[in-house]
Amino acid sequence: NEKRQGDNEPYGMTFYRILEGVFPQGHPYRHETIGSMDDLDAASLQDVTTWFNNFYGAANTVLVLAGDISPAQGKALAEKYFGDIAPGPAMQKMKSWVPDRVANTSEVMYDRVPQTRSYRVWAVPGRTTRDRVMLELAAYVLGDGKNSRLYQALIHQTQHAVNVSVQVEPLELSSMFTMDTLLNTGASLEDVNGIIDFEMARFIANGPGEEELRRARAKINAAVIRGMEEVGGFSGKAAILA
């Protein structure tokens, strides 16, 4: 049901094609995590049981206890509630797989959506690498907020777009660097692509300015600090410890 809801949203089918366009055959990221309807419909109870036994065991688990608790109390409670659970099979874990692309792939999709939307996606180094951190700074400079280059060029100066964002999705084997542009009604995709190409070439040739980097660092540091003000959540203390 969750998959159907997502697929029926505007632009809901694009991510499947993006993953297949960015990642080669055999890469684990080529297949969307939520699965395909054919696979979900065909899954037997034994398939589901086997999956949980293989991948949802204690050997593939990180346990974090965050809050007003001592290490001794935490270990005692973990032993009480989880100590009799079998570890399960050891996991084979791939460390890195960043596809080496030698040519651009372009695809056009048609659907009942109000506006044209453009995605540019690159496979880039994994989340724990320095390169990913540098690319995150680049993403902030290019497309985060009203002071970013693409916002200024596509929205403020030309009104070709109503929204633009650039971000890095940090993943273990290979992160994804994405430019997402929602075009204004009647705007030309060719014109938008020309502006993006120009701004990308200018950035690659000259790099970011010091003030742009200062703003990017401030935003990133502020987001980390705000997250750490919470115990739970996706960016709280527990998540950081995990």
Secondary structure, DSSP 4 states (H G I P E B T S, - for coil): -HHHHHHTSTTTTHHHHHHHHHS-TT-GGGS-TT--HHHHHH--HHHHHHHHHHHSSGGG------SS--HHHHHHHHHHHHTTS---SPPP----------S--------S-SS-EEEEEEEE--TTSHHHHHHHHHHHHHHSSTTSHHHIIIIITT--EEEEEEEEE--SS-EEEEEEEEEPTT--HHHHHHHHHHHHHHHHHH---HHHHHHHHHHHHHHHHHHHTSSSSTTSHHHHH-
